[in-house]
């Protein structure tokens, strides 16, 4: 099937024109009724003659008859990646004000499925033709839109599909071409390196052994698998598209300072992983053919003993993990200069620069490995490759030898060295005349001063203002998803440069972006990609003029060496991280205390016992980056860290095994927080052996709490000073209301009345310039908010009244709630306007918990105190409980109705306080 002559060019030109018009209308028509007359009358854009041949022979009825849950799910994915930016959903406006709102608008070109299909295929008005979608994909989206938005919310536009309708559709015999596989992870340009955990493997190797049954799930025997747990994968061949488009690669293990392997072939890796192709309980493998492979052992001998014996922690499954001791070898970081990646590390007191290149020798792949070394006070030995491989050396002050089945390189004490190692799979692949294929070893220091920008493009996207009639408006920063690198734009962290008008944003796919224009109320935001290739960043901090990013393998400090705005040196500020191949062990959040120490949380393994001491912990990195210590343990999936003014911490955790529901933990140093699968769990699995949370969060309110933060901003209205909880699971924002009774900490939370975010939200910062909250999030694991893959939002105080409780206390006589605005007395003291329920949970090795002993409380009396904001709900039978839920439906003194729910945990009851702190 072919397009008619020049049709593809026609579609491209028309698509560009429509895009430009859409951007213009964002600014010309937002909130301005007088501009509606400039919108051209809607009409179909493409003529019938422009369409692909198969469009004239489609079996429309057959495609509709295939609608199913699978169709719905695939339609949701396509909607969020193709449609959401323009159309949005009921909670988040799309970037084009006049785009159809499927949950409330009439469809201008018809609401039956065939009419919707024609709109998508030929374009209509400002809607460009969706030329990249197959017929099946278009009908998947139509099915999703009808069922998700129209059936309940817009029933007048939900067209009934009957047999009569299907029989009357145009007859055809084709369902069009099969959709192309959706593989954005394999299409992204990550740059020429990507850090991850990789198993070095050949295409066609036996499947990975994966256990699923049992609790805890037993460990597989992975001792023979060749993992680089902190693997720096580098593309060696030339060409556009970054490492994902390469055909020759090297893998360096920065735990062990070893060359793990050199391989060639199409595809790079198989992309199996929760944050790659969304698969759980698996890890990525290399694909292609291994040319050279080294086993898991130190790349350099111990400078003190000249032995290669591995000294690291040995886990219960027999495998060693973590970095080598610093006095042996220590990873310092990497320089990214043009296509070259220069790795730097120390062995003993020698500083080493190392780089890899691909040499061609009569069509055979030859790996070139260049090392520059300063003198060491001790003799050094490097293990190069097994004896079966071919190795040659060019340079001075180093010699080759063979020991214990390996080629090794030796450098005498006191000698500097500048050498090039040529390596090939076998002797016949390495020619005798080395000069014919290579040059002398380079001085690598020239690559350590900064190079040309890799990503010079500055992107722009609109800022959409929220509802000014609410107390807190939610402004949306539209993501530049149509970008040159095909980045999925999944933000995971945000912080601000001093002036507050520039933000730094990390993404889970390894990037850092600089955004400009943040504090404006409308207009365009500028985006610059300043770093990439990092290992699952989940937090970022701008500290004392420098950028720090927490990754799964290290805490990275980014350096722009030549002032062009892009990162040239990725310094490993701290690489004490203990990394295994398990998909669940994220490094979450990044905070700094007043002394300059850094904090992050390390998740435990899902449904499995811990392997290393850091699994399920809150970790502290010293201000100089030289030391890591465990602050507290027993967490399952602690999504972020909050530092309190007194130097204590708050860490959330997720429902799962040994967690009956979600937790908000006020953390004490040395405390154990309940996950018996975490490292160092006590023998006693009872509730008495753990520290209780500030609050249990029932799954009806949040399925996955993220980071908490204090609202320290006098420009954030009545919530200045409040404790906030971000919801990854449901895309909500909660106000947390702690109560302290002696040494007991307990509390509750209530949802802020703003539209739900279309993604889960995980990280937030208050901007020092405008004093407003900026939050970022994404949709990956375990969230109900899947309509958009990533998002950046501003929650801005408008000056309007806030109808919300902001303080609470559990009293010996009942519950006290303090609202932000004055209440109507008759409404506040009406018993029918409240429902109070309590229930218990049961903590066990099972996943989550049912609700036990559900009880509706009896309210004996209600009193609205003189301030008009404080309500006391008197209950004779109040007592401590796992969960208390207070549902309210009230009016303020202006007659505005509002409703909500406070959900809390009560350990202790106190005498009625006059004032709530």
C-alpha positions in Angstrom: 0.0 0.0 0.0 1.4 3.4 -1.0 0.3 7.0 -0.6 -0.5 8.9 -3.7 2.3 11.1 -5.0 3.4 13.8 -2.5 0.7 12.9 0.0 3.2 12.3 2.8 4.8 15.7 2.3 1.3 17.2 2.2 0.4 15.6 5.5 3.7 16.7 7.1 3.2 20.3 5.9 -0.4 20.4 7.0 0.5 18.9 10.4 3.1 21.5 11.0 0.7 24.3 10.0 -2.0 22.9 12.4 0.6 22.7 15.2 1.6 26.3 14.7 -2.0 27.4 14.7 -2.7 25.4 17.9 0.1 27.1 19.7 -1.1 30.5 18.6 -4.6 29.7 19.9 -3.3 28.7 23.3 -2.4 32.3 23.9 -5.0 34.1 21.8 -8.0 32.4 23.1 -7.4 31.4 26.7 -10.1 33.1 28.8 -11.0 35.6 26.1 -14.5 35.1 24.6 -13.9 37.9 22.0 -11.3 35.7 20.3 -13.6 32.9 19.4 -14.5 34.5 16.1 -11.0 34.1 14.8 -11.3 30.3 14.8 -11.9 29.1 11.3 -15.0 27.1 10.7 -14.3 23.4 11.2 -13.9 21.2 8.2 -12.2 18.0 7.3 -8.6 18.6 6.4 -7.6 15.7 4.2 -9.5 14.8 1.1 -10.6 11.2 0.4 -8.0 11.1 -2.4 -5.3 11.8 0.2 -5.9 8.6 2.2 -4.1 5.4 2.1 -5.6 2.7 -0.1 -6.6 0.4 2.8 -8.8 3.2 4.2 -11.3 2.5 1.4 -11.7 -1.2 2.2 -11.9 -1.2 6.0 -14.0 -3.5 8.0 -15.2 -0.9 10.5 -17.8 -3.2 12.0 -15.2 -5.9 12.5 -12.9 -3.6 14.3 -15.7 -2.3 16.6 -16.7 -5.9 17.4 -13.2 -6.5 18.8 -13.7 -3.9 21.5 -12.6 -5.4 24.8 -10.6 -4.7 28.0 -7.4 -5.1 25.9 -8.7 -2.5 23.4 -9.5 -0.2 26.3 -6.1 -0.5 27.9 -4.2 0.0 24.6 -6.4 2.9 23.8 -5.6 4.5 27.2 -1.9 4.2 26.4 -2.3 5.8 23.0 -4.5 8.5 24.5 -2.0 9.5 27.1 0.9 9.5 24.6 -0.9 11.1 21.6 -4.0 12.9 22.8 -3.7 14.0 26.4 -1.5 17.0 25.9 -4.2 18.7 23.7 -7.4 17.2 25.2 -6.5 16.6 28.9 -9.2 15.1 31.1 -11.8 16.4 33.5 -9.3 17.3 36.2 -6.5 18.7 34.0 -7.1 21.0 31.0 -5.5 20.2 27.7 -3.0 22.5 26.1 -5.4 23.6 23.4 -8.4 25.5 25.0 -10.7 24.7 22.1 -10.0 21.0 21.8 -12.9 18.8 22.5 -13.6 18.0 26.1 -15.0 14.5 25.7 -16.6 14.5 29.2 -18.8 17.5 28.5 -18.7 18.7 24.8 -20.7 17.7 21.8 -18.5 16.3 19.0 -18.6 18.7 16.1 -18.1 16.1 13.4 -20.5 13.5 14.8 -20.4 11.3 17.9 -20.9 7.9 16.4 -17.7 5.8 16.2 -17.4 6.0 12.4 -17.6 9.8 12.6 -15.0 9.9 15.3 -12.8 7.7 13.2 -13.1 10.1 10.2 -12.2 13.0 12.5 -9.0 11.2 13.6 -8.2 10.0 10.1 -8.8 13.1 8.0 -8.4 15.8 10.7 -11.1 18.3 11.5 -10.8 22.0 12.3 -7.8 22.4 14.6 -7.5 18.6 15.0 -4.7 17.4 12.8 -5.0 14.0 11.0 -3.5 11.2 13.0 -1.4 9.8 10.2 0.8 7.7 12.5 -2.0 5.7 13.9 -3.3 2.5 12.3 -7.1 1.8 12.1 -6.9 -0.5 15.0 -5.1 2.1 17.1 -7.7 4.7 16.3 -10.5 2.4 17.2 -8.7 1.6 20.5 -8.6 5.3 21.3 -12.3 5.8 20.3 -13.3 2.9 22.6 -11.3 4.3 25.5 -12.7 7.8 25.0 -16.3 6.5 24.8 -16.0 4.3 27.9 -13.7 6.5 30.1 -15.2 9.9 29.4 -18.6 9.7 27.6 -20.6 6.8 29.0 -21.1 8.2 32.5 -20.0 11.9 32.2 -21.4 12.8 28.8 -24.2 10.2 28.1 -26.0 12.5 25.6 -22.9 12.1 23.3 -22.4 8.4 24.0 -23.7 6.8 20.7 -25.2 3.4 21.2 -23.6 0.8 19.0 -26.3 -1.6 17.9 -26.5 -4.4 15.3 -28.5 -2.1 13.1 -25.7 0.5 13.3 -23.0 -2.1 12.6 -24.9 -3.5 9.6 -25.2 -0.1 8.1 -21.4 0.7 8.1 -19.4 0.7 4.9 -18.5 -2.8 3.9 -14.8 -3.8 3.7 -12.5 -6.8 4.2 -9.4 -5.2 5.6 -8.5 -4.2 9.2 -5.4 -2.3 8.0 -1.8 -3.0 8.9 -0.9 -4.3 12.3 0.1 -1.6 14.8 3.8 -1.1 15.1 5.2 -2.4 18.4 5.1 0.3 21.0 8.7 0.5 22.1 9.5 4.1 23.2 12.2 2.8 25.5 14.2 1.5 22.5 13.7 4.6 20.4 14.9 7.2 22.9 18.2 8.9 22.4 19.8 8.5 25.9 23.2 9.8 24.7 26.2 7.6 24.1 26.1 6.1 27.6 23.4 4.7 29.9 24.0 3.5 33.4 21.9 0.6 34.6 22.1 -2.9 36.0 22.8 -5.3 33.1 23.3 -9.0 32.7 25.9 -9.6 30.0 24.3 -12.1 27.7 24.1 -13.4 24.2 21.0 -13.3 22.1 19.4 -16.8 22.4 20.7 -17.6 25.8 18.4 -19.6 28.1 15.6 -17.6 29.7 16.2 -16.0 33.1 15.2 -18.1 36.1 12.4 -16.3 37.9 10.6 -17.6 40.9 7.1 -16.3 41.8 5.6 -18.6 44.4 6.1 -18.4 48.1 6.3 -15.6 50.6 9.0 -14.6 50.8 9.8 -15.6 47.3 12.9 -17.8 47.3 16.1 -16.6 45.7 17.1 -17.8 42.3 20.7 -19.1 41.9 22.2 -16.3 39.9 25.8 -16.9 40.9 26.7 -17.8 37.3 25.0 -14.7 35.8 27.5 -12.0 34.8 25.9 -8.8 36.2 27.3 -5.3 36.2 25.1 -4.0 39.0 26.5 -0.5 38.4 27.0 -0.9 34.7 28.1 2.0 32.5 27.1 0.9 29.0 28.9 2.9 26.2 28.2 3.0 22.5 31.4 2.5 20.4 30.2 2.8 16.8 29.5 6.1 15.2 26.0 7.4 14.3 23.0 9.3 15.5 20.4 8.2 18.0 22.6 7.5 21.0 23.3 4.1 22.6 19.9 2.6 21.7 20.8 2.9 18.0 24.3 1.4 18.3 25.8 -1.8 17.1 29.0 -2.1 19.3 29.1 -1.6 23.0 31.3 -1.9 26.1 30.1 -2.4 29.7 32.2 -1.1 32.6 31.4 -2.0 36.2 32.1 0.9 38.5 31.7 -1.2 41.7 34.7 -3.3 40.7 36.5 -1.1 38.2 36.4 -3.9 35.6 35.6 -4.2 32.0 32.6 -6.5 32.2 32.3 -7.1 28.5 32.4 -6.0 24.9 29.6 -7.0 22.5 28.3 -6.3 19.0 25.0 -6.6 17.3 21.6 -5.0 16.7 19.4 -3.9 19.6 21.7 -3.0 22.5 19.6 -4.6 25.3 16.2 -6.3 25.6 14.8 -3.5 27.7 13.2 -5.8 30.2 12.5 -3.8 33.4 9.9 -2.0 35.3 11.1 1.5 34.2 12.0 0.4 30.6 9.3 -1.8 29.1 7.1 -1.8 32.3 7.7 -5.5 33.2 8.0 -6.4 36.9 10.4 -8.8 38.5 13.0 -8.8 35.7 16.2 -6.9 34.6 17.7 -6.0 31.3 20.1 -8.2 29.4 22.4 -7.3 26.6 21.6 -8.6 23.1 23.9 -9.5 20.3 27.2 -11.4 20.5 29.7 -11.2 23.3 33.3 -10.7 22.0 35.1 -10.4 25.3 33.8 -11.1 28.8 35.3 -10.9 32.3 33.8 -12.6 35.4 32.5 -10.8 38.5 35.7 -10.0 40.3 37.8 -6.9 40.9 39.3 -5.4 37.8 42.5 -4.5 39.7 44.4 -6.5 42.2 44.4 -5.3 45.8 47.3 -2.8 45.9 48.4 -4.0 49.3 48.4 -7.8 48.5 48.5 -8.1 44.7 45.5 -10.5 45.1 42.1 -10.4 43.4 40.1 -11.9 46.2 36.8 -10.1 46.5 36.4 -8.5 50.0 32.9 -7.2 49.7 29.7 -8.1 51.6 28.5 -11.6 50.7 24.7 -11.9 50.7 22.7 -14.9 51.9 22.5 -16.1 48.2 26.3 -16.3 48.0 26.8 -13.2 45.8 29.0 -10.2 46.8 27.6 -6.7 46.5 28.7 -3.1 46.8 31.8 -1.1 45.9 35.4 -2.1 46.6 37.0 -0.4 49.6 38.1 3.2 48.8 41.7 2.5 49.6 41.7 -0.3 47.0 39.7 1.4 44.2 37.2 4.2 44.0 35.0 5.4 41.2 35.3 9.2 40.7 32.9 9.8 37.7 32.9 10.2 34.0 33.5 12.9 31.4 31.2 13.2 28.4 33.0 14.9 25.5 31.5 14.5 22.0 31.1 10.8 21.3 33.7 9.9 23.9 33.1 8.8 27.5 36.1 9.1 29.8 35.8 7.1 33.1 37.9 8.3 36.0 38.8 6.4 39.2 41.6 5.7 41.6 43.5 2.5 42.4 45.5 3.0 45.5 46.8 6.6 45.1 46.9 6.5 41.3 44.4 8.5 39.4 43.2 6.8 36.2 41.5 8.1 33.1 40.1 5.4 30.8 38.3 5.4 27.5 37.1 2.9 24.9 37.0 3.0 21.1 36.1 0.6 18.3 38.9 -0.2 15.9 38.2 -2.0 12.6 40.7 -4.8 11.4 39.6 -6.5 8.2 35.9 -6.3 9.3 36.7 -7.8 12.7 35.7 -5.9 15.8 38.6 -4.8 17.9 38.2 -3.0 21.2 40.7 -0.2 22.0 41.1 0.6 25.7 43.2 3.7 26.5 44.4 4.4 30.0 46.3 7.4 31.5 47.7 6.8 35.0 49.4 8.9 37.5 52.2 7.2 39.6 51.2 4.9 42.4 53.1 4.3 45.6 52.4 0.6 45.1 52.8 -1.7 42.1 49.5 -2.3 40.3 48.0 -5.2 38.4 45.0 -5.0 36.1 43.1 -8.0 34.9 42.4 -7.4 31.2 40.6 -10.5 29.7 40.7 -14.3 29.6 43.7 -15.9 27.9 41.5 -17.1 25.0 41.1 -13.5 23.9 43.7 -11.6 22.1 45.4 -8.7 23.7 48.2 -6.3 22.6 49.7 -3.3 24.3 51.0 0.0 22.9 52.7 2.4 25.3 55.3 2.8 28.0 55.8 1.8 31.6 53.4 -1.2 31.5 53.9 -4.8 30.6 51.6 -7.7 29.7 51.6 -11.0 31.4 49.4 -14.0 31.9 48.3 -15.1 35.3 45.7 -17.7 36.4 44.1 -17.9 32.9 43.9 -14.1 32.3 45.9 -11.5 30.5 47.1 -8.9 33.0 48.8 -5.6 32.8 51.5 -4.6 35.4 52.7 -1.1 36.3 55.6 -0.7 38.7 55.4 1.6 41.7 56.3 5.2 41.0 55.6 5.0 37.2 53.0 6.9 35.4 51.6 5.2 32.3 49.9 6.1 29.0 48.9 2.9 27.3 46.5 1.5 24.7 45.2 -2.1 24.9 43.9 -3.7 21.7 41.5 -6.5 22.5 39.7 -9.0 20.2 37.8 -12.2 20.6 40.6 -14.4 19.3 44.1 -14.1 17.9 43.0 -14.2 14.3 40.9 -11.1 14.9 43.9 -9.1 15.9 46.4 -8.3 13.0 50.2 -8.6 13.6 50.7 -5.0 12.3 48.9 -3.0 15.0 50.0 0.3 13.5 47.8 -0.4 10.6 44.6 -0.1 12.7 45.4 2.3 15.5 47.3 5.3 16.6 49.5 5.9 19.7 47.7 6.2 23.1 46.0 9.6 23.5 46.4 12.1 26.3 42.9 11.8 27.7 43.1 15.0 29.8 42.0 17.0 26.7 38.6 15.5 27.2 38.3 16.7 30.8 37.8 20.4 30.2 34.4 20.4 28.6 33.3 19.8 25.0 30.7 21.0 22.5 27.0 20.8 23.6 25.3 17.5 22.8 21.8 18.8 23.1 21.9 22.4 22.0 18.2 22.7 21.2 16.0 24.9 23.4 12.4 23.6 23.5 9.3 25.6 24.5 6.0 24.6 25.8 3.0 26.5 27.2 2.0 27.1 30.7 -1.7 26.6 31.4 -3.3 28.5 34.3 -5.6 26.8 36.7 -9.0 27.7 38.1 -8.8 31.2 39.8 -12.1 30.7 41.6 -10.5 28.0 43.9 -8.4 28.8 46.9 -5.6 26.9 45.3 -5.3 26.9 41.5 -3.3 24.2 39.7 -1.3 25.5 36.8 0.0 22.9 34.3 3.4 23.0 32.6 2.9 21.2 29.3 5.7 18.7 28.7 7.6 18.9 25.4 6.8 15.3 24.6 7.5 15.9 20.9 11.2 16.4 21.4 14.3 15.5 19.3 15.4 12.8 21.7 12.0 11.0 21.9 12.2 11.3 25.6 9.1 10.1 27.4 9.3 13.0 29.9 8.7 11.3 33.2 9.7 13.8 35.9 10.9 12.5 39.2 12.4 15.5 41.0 12.5 19.3 41.0 14.5 22.0 42.7 15.1 25.7 42.0 18.2 27.7 41.1 18.7 30.8 43.3 16.5 33.3 41.4 13.5 30.9 41.4 12.7 31.5 37.8 14.8 28.5 36.7 14.1 25.0 37.8 16.0 21.7 37.6 14.0 18.6 36.8 15.1 15.0 36.7 13.4 12.2 34.8 13.3 8.5 35.5 14.9 7.9 32.0 18.2 9.4 33.2 17.9 13.1 32.2 18.2 16.5 33.9 16.5 19.5 32.4 16.8 23.2 33.1 13.5 25.0 32.8 13.2 28.8 32.5 10.3 31.1 33.0 8.8 29.2 35.9 7.2 32.0 37.9 5.2 33.6 35.1 1.4 33.1 35.2 1.1 32.4 31.4 3.4 32.2 28.5 6.1 29.7 27.3 8.5 27.7 29.3 12.0 27.1 27.9 13.5 23.6 28.3 17.2 22.6 28.0 18.4 19.0 28.4 21.6 19.4 30.4 22.4 15.8 31.5 21.4 12.3 30.5 22.5 8.6 30.8 21.9 8.5 34.6 20.5 5.4 36.4 16.9 5.9 37.5 17.1 9.4 39.1 14.4 9.9 41.7 15.5 13.1 43.4 17.4 16.3 42.7 18.8 19.0 44.9 20.5 22.4 44.1 22.8 22.9 47.1 25.4 25.6 47.5 25.5 26.4 43.9 25.8 22.8 42.7 23.4 20.2 41.2 23.1 16.8 43.0 21.0 13.9 41.6 20.2 10.7 43.5 20.4 7.7 41.3 20.1 4.0 42.0 23.9 3.6 41.8 25.3 6.8 43.2 24.8 10.4 44.3 26.0 12.4 41.3 27.2 16.0 41.3 26.9 17.6 37.8 29.7 19.9 36.5 29.5 22.3 33.6 33.2 22.7 32.9 33.1 25.2 30.0 30.1 27.4 30.9 27.8 26.3 28.0 25.1 25.1 30.3 25.5 21.3 29.7 27.0 18.7 32.0 30.6 17.8 31.1 31.6 15.9 34.2 29.3 13.5 36.1 31.1 13.3 39.4 30.3 10.4 41.7 29.9 12.3 44.9 29.1 9.1 46.7 28.8 5.6 45.3 28.4 3.5 48.5 25.1 2.3 47.2 24.6 -1.5 47.5 22.9 -2.5 44.2 21.4 -5.8 43.2 19.5 -6.7 40.1 16.1 -6.6 41.8 13.6 -4.3 40.1 12.2 -2.8 43.3 15.2 -1.3 45.1 14.7 2.4 44.1 16.8 5.2 45.6 14.0 7.6 46.6 14.1 11.4 47.2 17.0 13.7 48.1 17.2 16.2 51.0 20.0 18.1 52.7 20.1 19.1 56.4 21.5 22.3 57.9 25.0 20.7 58.2 25.0 19.7 54.5 24.4 16.0 55.0 22.3 14.3 52.3 19.4 11.8 52.9 17.6 9.4 50.7 15.5 6.2 51.1 16.4 2.8 49.7 13.5 0.5 48.9 13.5 -3.2 49.9 13.0 -6.1 47.6 9.3 -6.8 46.7 8.0 -9.9 48.5 11.6 -11.1 49.1 14.0 -11.1 52.0 16.7 -8.4 51.9 20.1 -9.3 50.5 22.2 -6.3 51.6 22.1 -4.0 54.7 20.8 -1.0 52.7 17.6 -2.8 51.6 14.6 -0.9 53.1 16.5 1.9 54.9 16.8 5.6 55.4 20.4 6.6 54.5 22.6 9.5 55.4 25.6 10.6 53.2 28.1 12.8 54.9 28.5 16.4 53.7 31.8 15.6 52.1 30.4 12.5 50.4 32.9 10.0 52.0 30.6 8.1 54.3 27.1 6.5 54.2 25.3 5.3 57.3 21.9 3.8 58.0 19.6 6.0 60.0 16.5 3.7 60.2 15.3 0.4 58.7 12.3 -1.8 58.1 10.8 0.1 55.2 9.2 -1.6 52.1 9.0 1.2 49.5 9.8 4.5 51.1 9.0 7.0 48.3 11.0 10.0 49.5 12.2 11.8 52.7 11.1 14.9 54.6 13.4 16.6 57.1 11.7 18.3 60.0 12.9 21.5 61.6 14.1 19.6 64.6 16.3 17.3 62.5 13.9 14.3 62.6 12.5 12.8 59.5 9.2 11.7 57.9 9.2 8.8 55.5 6.1 7.2 53.9 5.8 3.5 53.0 3.5 1.5 50.9 0.9 -1.2 51.5 2.3 -4.7 51.0 3.6 -7.7 52.8 3.9 -6.8 56.5 2.3 -3.5 55.7 -1.5 -3.7 56.1 -2.0 -0.3 54.6 0.2 2.7 53.7 2.2 4.5 56.4 3.4 7.9 57.3 6.3 7.4 59.6 7.8 10.0 61.9 11.3 8.5 62.0 13.5 8.0 65.0 17.2 7.1 64.4 17.7 3.3 64.8 14.0 2.6 64.5 12.5 -0.4 62.9 9.4 0.3 60.8 7.7 -3.0 60.3 8.9 -4.7 57.1 10.0 -8.2 58.2 11.5 -8.8 54.8 13.9 -5.8 55.3 17.5 -6.2 56.4 18.0 -6.5 60.2 14.4 -7.2 61.1 14.0 -8.4 64.7 13.0 -12.0 65.5 9.8 -10.7 67.0 7.3 -10.0 64.2 4.6 -8.6 66.4 3.4 -5.0 66.2 5.2 -4.3 69.5 8.6 -4.8 67.9 8.1 -2.0 65.4 7.6 1.8 65.8 4.1 2.7 64.9 3.4 5.2 62.1 2.1 8.7 62.6 -0.9 7.6 60.6 -2.1 4.6 58.7 -3.4 5.6 55.3 -6.3 3.4 54.1 -6.1 2.4 50.4 -9.5 4.1 49.8 -7.6 7.4 50.3 -4.2 6.6 48.8 -2.7 3.5 47.4 0.9 4.8 47.2 1.9 7.9 49.3 5.0 9.7 48.2 7.1 12.5 49.7 6.0 14.8 52.4 7.1 18.4 52.7 6.5 21.4 55.0 4.8 24.5 53.4 7.2 27.1 54.6 5.8 30.1 52.7 4.0 33.2 53.9 2.6 33.5 50.4 0.7 30.2 50.5 -2.3 31.4 52.4 -3.9 29.5 55.3 -1.7 26.5 54.6 1.6 28.3 55.4 3.3 26.0 57.9 1.2 22.9 57.0 2.6 19.5 56.4 1.7 18.2 53.0 1.6 14.6 51.6 1.9 14.0 47.9 0.1 11.0 46.5 1.7 8.9 43.8 -1.1 6.4 43.9 -4.1 8.6 43.2 -2.6 11.9 42.1 -3.8 13.8 45.1 -2.4 16.4 47.6 -3.2 16.0 51.3 -2.8 18.2 54.3 -1.4 16.1 57.2 -2.4 17.2 60.7 0.0 15.8 63.3 -0.8 15.6 67.0 1.8 15.1 69.7 0.8 13.8 73.2 4.0 13.5 75.2 6.2 11.2 73.2 3.3 9.9 71.2 2.9 11.2 67.6 -0.3 10.5 65.8 -2.4 12.4 63.3 -4.7 12.4 60.3 -4.9 13.9 56.8 -7.4 15.5 54.5 -7.4 15.9 50.7 -6.8 19.5 49.4 -9.8 20.4 47.3 -8.0 20.8 43.9 -8.4 18.7 40.7 -6.5 15.4 40.9 -3.3 15.3 38.9 -3.3 13.2 35.8 -0.2 11.4 37.0 1.1 10.2 40.3 3.0 13.0 42.1 6.1 12.3 44.0 8.3 15.4 44.7 7.5 19.0 45.5 9.5 22.1 46.3 8.4 25.6 47.3 9.8 28.2 44.9 11.8 30.9 46.8 10.7 33.6 44.3 6.9 33.3 44.3 6.4 31.1 47.4 4.2 28.6 45.6 4.3 24.8 45.5 5.7 23.0 42.4 5.2 19.3 42.1 6.3 16.7 39.6 5.3 13.1 38.9 5.0 10.3 36.5 3.0 7.2 35.7 5.0 4.0 36.0 4.6 1.4 38.7 1.5 1.1 41.0 -0.6 4.3 40.3 -4.2 4.7 39.3 -3.3 8.0 37.4 -2.2 6.7 34.0 -3.7 9.1 31.6 -0.5 11.1 31.2 3.0 9.7 31.5 4.5 12.6 33.3 3.6 16.0 34.6 4.8 19.3 36.3 2.3 21.3 38.2 2.2 24.5 40.3 -0.3 24.7 43.2 -0.8 28.4 43.6 -2.7 30.3 46.4 -5.3 32.7 44.8 -6.5 34.5 47.9 -9.9 32.8 47.9 -11.4 31.2 51.0 -10.2 27.6 51.8 -12.9 25.3 53.1 -10.8 22.6 54.7 -9.8 21.4 58.2 -6.2 22.2 58.8 -5.7 21.0 62.4 -7.1 18.1 64.4 -6.8 16.5 67.9 -8.1 13.3 69.4 -9.5 14.2 72.9 -10.8 12.2 75.8 -14.3 13.5 75.0 -14.2 13.4 71.1 -12.5 14.9 68.1 -11.6 18.5 67.5 -11.2 19.9 64.0 -10.0 23.4 63.1 -11.1 24.7 59.7 -9.3 27.4 57.7 -12.6 29.4 57.2 -15.5 30.2 59.4 -18.4 27.8 59.3 -22.2 28.3 59.2 -23.2 27.5 62.8 -26.4 25.6 62.0 -24.5 23.5 59.4 -21.5 22.9 61.7 -23.7 21.7 64.6 -26.0 19.5 62.6 -25.4 15.8 63.5 -26.6 14.7 60.0 -23.7 16.5 58.4 -21.1 14.0 59.9 -20.4 10.3 59.7 -17.6 8.9 61.8 -16.4 5.3 61.2 -13.5 3.4 62.7 -11.9 0.1 61.8 -8.9 -2.0 62.6 -6.2 -3.5 60.4 -4.1 -6.7 60.7 -0.4 -6.7 60.0 0.9 -10.0 58.7 3.1 -11.6 56.0 0.0 -11.3 53.7 -0.2 -8.4 51.2 -2.2 -5.7 52.8 -5.2 -6.2 55.1 -8.9 -6.4 55.2 -10.9 -3.9 57.4 -11.9 -5.4 60.7 -14.3 -4.3 63.5 -15.9 -1.7 61.3 -18.0 0.6 63.5 -20.0 3.8 63.1 -19.5 6.1 66.0 -22.3 7.9 67.8 -22.0 11.7 68.1 -23.5 12.8 71.4 -23.0 16.6 70.9 -21.4 19.1 68.5 -20.0 22.5 69.5 -18.8 25.2 67.2 -16.4 27.3 69.3 -16.4 31.1 69.4 -13.7 31.5 66.7 -16.3 30.1 64.2 -13.7 27.7 62.8 -13.2 25.0 65.5 -15.7 22.1 65.8 -15.7 19.6 68.7 -17.5 16.3 68.0 -18.3 14.8 71.4 -18.4 11.0 71.5 -18.6 8.9 74.7 -17.2 5.7 73.2 -14.1 7.2 71.6 -11.0 5.2 72.0 -7.7 4.5 70.2 -8.1 3.0 66.8 -6.0 2.0 63.7 -8.2 4.1 61.5 -10.8 6.8 62.1 -12.7 8.4 59.2 -14.7 11.6 59.7 -17.0 12.4 56.7 -18.3 15.9 56.7 -20.8 17.9 54.4 -20.9 21.5 55.6 -21.3 25.2 54.6 -19.2 28.2 55.4 -20.6 31.6 56.5 -21.0 32.6 52.9 -23.3 29.7 52.3 -20.8 27.8 50.1 -21.2 24.0 50.5 -18.3 21.7 50.7 -17.5 18.2 51.8 -14.6 16.0 52.6 -13.1 13.3 54.7 -10.5 13.3 57.5 -8.7 10.0 58.0 -6.6 9.5 61.1 -4.9 7.1 63.5 -5.4 7.4 67.2 -3.0 5.9 69.9 -3.8 8.2 72.8 -6.5 10.6 73.9 -5.7 13.9 75.6 -7.6 16.4 77.6 -9.3 19.1 75.6 -6.6 21.6 74.6 -7.5 25.2 74.4 -5.3 25.8 71.4 -4.1 23.4 68.8 -0.4 23.9 67.8 
